[in-house]
Amino acid sequence: MFSKLIVGTMRWGIWGANFSIPETQNFIDASLEDGLTTFDCADIYGNYTTEELFGKAFSEMSVERDSVQIISKCGIEMPCDNRNYKVKAYNYSKHHILNSVDNSLKNLHTDYLDVLLLHRPSPLMNPEEIIECFEILKSQGKVNEFGVSNFSVSQFDLIDQHFPLITNQIEVSINETKAFNDGTLEQLMMKKLSPMAWSPMGNYFSEKTEQNLRIKKVVEKLCEKYGCEEDQILLAFILKHPSKILPVIGTSSIKHLKNAAASLKINLEHDDWFLLLEASRGKEVD
């Protein structure tokens, strides 16, 4: 259903590159050229403006809607110029979910979402109310499939036991490896579902930490061995996991997008994967 890499839109708008409509279309074209057909959006991106940027750009292209997959997320209430919320909060009331989806459909210029994700778990979420919303949206043809993001194993089960979810979008990177041991990936493997990974580069390129200095020494040697660039090694590390993780590529650079697509051809050797894990954690496995 999804492309092996998912194209993240979070940095396309005012939270990053501030693309124009033509620049957005150019990036969509570049993604499709490499077989990357799945696009990850969320209502809050760009202070609730990036979905409209994507939707307007896509609607003016001659790309068939059913040739791509559009993911969106809802549930975060974020105070900003475009929303008069009193406090940052999570809201999974019936009204909020249904209203959020209608807004996303309008902004994205589409009749349906391929996937709706609940963006972050809320202490106040009522599974019965959430499931009722999913059933309504499914019956209306507004959303094809449903999933969650940043949910724990038990939080995932809370919804999934009554309504089938198809993924959990979680943080996984060379810097953040807890999902390898907290049961999240094993849960999805048992259900034959593919996890999605946001921020797959972690902070490797943005922070000079002791952890990243350790990792860099290993990465540079592996770049020589595999004849590739650093970002490709970081993606190959994630792609090696048997849960078939789908990294969400958050770049606004076409060069980095092309690098990401090429990383699909790299198959890290077993020992090289553990060398990277050891560098990340600063110690050998227990």
C-alpha positions in Angstrom: 0.0 0.0 0.0 2.8 2.4 0.9 6.0 3.3 -0.8 9.1 1.9 1.0 10.0 5.5 2.0 7.4 8.0 3.0 7.8 11.6 2.0 7.2 13.9 5.0 5.8 17.4 4.4 6.4 19.0 7.8 9.2 21.2 6.6 7.7 22.2 3.3 5.9 25.2 4.6 6.6 27.9 7.1 8.2 25.5 9.5 11.0 25.0 7.1 11.6 25.6 3.4 8.6 27.8 2.8 8.0 26.3 -0.6 6.0 28.2 -3.3 3.4 26.2 -5.2 5.8 25.5 -8.1 8.5 24.4 -5.6 6.0 22.1 -3.9 5.0 20.6 -7.3 8.7 20.1 -8.2 9.3 18.2 -5.0 6.2 16.0 -5.5 7.4 15.3 -9.1 10.9 14.4 -7.8 9.4 12.0 -5.2 7.2 10.3 -7.8 10.2 9.9 -10.1 11.8 7.7 -7.5 8.7 5.7 -6.8 8.0 7.5 -3.5 4.2 7.8 -3.7 3.2 8.1 0.0 3.0 11.6 1.5 2.8 12.3 5.2 0.9 15.3 6.4 -0.7 16.6 9.6 -3.2 19.3 10.3 -0.9 21.2 12.6 2.1 21.4 10.2 3.0 25.0 9.4 0.7 26.2 12.1 -2.2 24.6 10.2 -1.1 25.8 6.8 1.0 23.2 5.2 -1.8 20.8 4.2 -3.3 23.7 2.1 0.0 24.2 0.4 0.3 20.5 -0.5 -3.4 20.3 -1.6 -3.3 23.4 -3.8 -0.1 22.3 -5.5 -1.2 18.7 -6.0 -4.6 19.7 -7.3 -3.0 21.7 -10.1 -0.9 18.7 -11.2 -1.8 16.0 -13.7 -1.2 13.2 -11.2 -4.0 10.7 -10.6 -5.2 10.8 -7.0 -5.3 7.1 -6.7 -1.6 6.8 -7.7 -0.5 8.4 -4.4 -1.3 7.8 -0.8 -2.0 10.7 1.5 -1.6 10.3 5.3 -2.8 13.0 7.7 -2.9 13.3 11.5 -5.1 15.0 14.0 -5.6 15.4 17.7 -3.1 18.1 18.7 -4.6 21.4 19.6 -1.8 24.0 19.3 -2.2 27.7 20.1 -1.1 29.8 17.2 -2.2 32.7 15.0 -4.5 30.3 13.1 -6.1 28.6 16.1 -7.5 30.3 19.3 -6.7 27.5 21.7 -6.1 28.4 25.3 -3.4 25.7 25.9 -1.6 23.0 23.9 -3.6 19.9 24.4 -4.7 16.6 22.8 -8.3 16.3 21.8 -10.0 13.1 20.5 -13.6 14.1 21.1 -16.0 13.1 18.3 -16.5 16.7 17.3 -12.8 17.4 17.1 -11.9 14.3 15.1 -14.7 14.7 12.5 -14.1 18.4 12.2 -10.3 17.9 11.8 -10.8 15.4 9.0 -13.2 17.7 7.1 -10.7 20.5 7.4 -7.9 18.3 6.1 -10.0 17.1 3.2 -10.8 20.6 2.3 -7.2 21.8 2.6 -5.8 18.8 0.7 -8.3 19.2 -2.1 -9.2 15.5 -1.9 -12.4 13.5 -1.2 -10.6 11.0 1.1 -7.5 10.3 3.1 -5.7 7.0 2.6 -4.8 6.9 6.3 -5.7 9.0 9.3 -3.3 8.8 12.3 -4.0 9.9 15.9 -1.0 12.2 16.3 -0.2 11.6 20.0 -1.9 9.7 22.8 -4.1 11.7 25.2 -4.6 10.8 28.9 -8.3 11.6 28.3 -8.9 9.7 25.1 -12.0 7.5 25.2 -11.6 4.5 22.9 -15.3 4.1 22.4 -15.6 7.6 21.1 -12.6 7.3 18.9 -13.9 4.0 17.4 -17.3 5.6 16.7 -15.5 8.3 14.8 -13.5 5.8 12.8 -16.6 3.9 11.9 -18.4 7.0 10.7 -15.4 8.2 8.6 -15.0 4.7 7.1 -18.7 4.5 6.2 -18.7 7.9 4.7 -15.7 7.1 2.5 -13.6 9.9 4.0 -10.8 7.7 5.4 -9.7 4.4 4.1 -7.5 3.2 6.9 -6.6 4.3 10.5 -3.5 4.2 12.6 -1.8 6.0 15.5 1.5 7.9 16.1 3.7 7.8 19.2 1.4 5.3 21.0 2.8 2.7 23.4 2.0 -1.0 23.0 -0.9 -0.8 25.5 -2.3 2.4 24.0 -2.2 0.8 20.5 -4.1 -2.3 21.9 -6.7 0.0 23.5 -7.9 1.0 20.1 -6.9 -2.0 18.0 -8.8 -4.5 20.0 -12.0 -3.0 18.8 -11.1 -1.4 15.5 -8.2 -2.6 13.3 -5.3 -0.2 13.0 -2.7 -0.5 10.3 0.4 1.3 11.7 2.1 3.1 14.6 4.3 6.0 13.5 7.0 6.3 16.1 10.5 7.8 16.6 13.2 5.6 15.4 16.8 6.6 14.4 20.4 5.9 15.1 20.0 8.3 18.1 16.7 6.9 19.3 16.7 3.1 19.5 14.3 2.4 22.3 11.7 0.9 19.9 14.1 -2.0 19.3 13.5 -3.1 22.9 10.2 -1.7 24.2 7.9 -4.1 22.4 6.5 -1.6 19.9 8.1 -3.2 16.8 7.5 -6.8 17.9 3.8 -5.9 18.4 3.5 -4.7 14.8 5.4 -7.7 13.5 3.0 -10.1 15.2 0.1 -8.3 13.6 2.0 -8.2 10.2 1.9 -4.4 10.1 4.7 -2.1 9.1 5.7 0.7 11.5 6.5 4.2 10.3 9.5 6.0 11.6 9.6 9.8 12.0 12.9 11.7 12.3 14.9 8.8 10.9 18.1 10.9 10.8 17.7 11.8 14.5 20.0 14.7 15.5 23.0 13.2 13.8 23.5 16.2 11.4 22.3 18.9 13.8 24.1 18.3 17.1 27.7 17.6 18.0 27.1 15.3 20.9 29.4 12.6 22.3 27.0 10.0 20.9 27.1 11.5 17.4 30.9 11.6 17.5 31.0 7.9 18.3 28.5 7.2 15.6 30.3 9.3 13.0 33.5 7.3 13.4 31.6 4.1 12.4 29.5 5.8 9.8 32.5 7.2 7.9 34.1 3.7 7.7 30.9 2.2 6.5 30.5 4.9 3.8 33.8 3.9 2.4 32.9 0.2 2.5 29.4 0.6 0.9 30.4 3.5 -1.4 27.6 5.8 -0.1 26.9 8.9 1.9 26.3 9.3 5.6 22.5 9.8 5.4 22.2 6.6 3.4 23.9 4.6 6.1 21.6 6.0 8.7 18.6 4.9 6.7 20.1 1.5 5.9 20.4 1.0 9.6 16.6 1.5 10.1 15.7 -0.4 6.9 17.6 -3.5 8.1 15.1 -4.2 10.9 12.8 -7.2 10.1 9.7 -5.2 11.0 10.0 -3.5 7.6 10.1 0.0 9.0 8.9 2.7 6.6 11.1 5.8 7.3 9.3 9.2 6.9 11.9 11.3 5.0 11.5 14.9 6.3 13.9 16.7 4.0 13.1 19.6 1.8 16.2 19.0 -0.4 15.7 17.0 -3.6 19.4 15.9 -3.4 18.7 14.3 0.0 15.5 12.8 -1.2 17.4 11.1 -4.1 20.0 9.9 -1.6 17.2 8.4 0.5 15.7 6.6 -2.4 19.2 5.1 -3.3 19.6 3.9 0.3 17.0 1.2 -0.5 19.7 -0.7 -2.4 22.1 -0.9 0.6 21.9 -4.1 2.7 24.0 -3.6 5.8 25.9 -6.7 6.9 24.9 -8.1 10.3 28.0 -7.1 12.1 27.9 -3.5 10.7 24.4 -3.1 12.0 25.6 -4.0 15.5 28.6 -1.7 15.2 26.2 1.2 14.7 24.0 0.1 17.6 27.0 -0.2 19.9 28.2 3.3 18.8 24.7 4.7 19.4 24.4 3.3 22.9 28.1 3.7 23.9 28.4 0.1 25.0 28.2 -3.4 23.6 24.9 -5.2 23.8 24.1 -6.8 27.1 
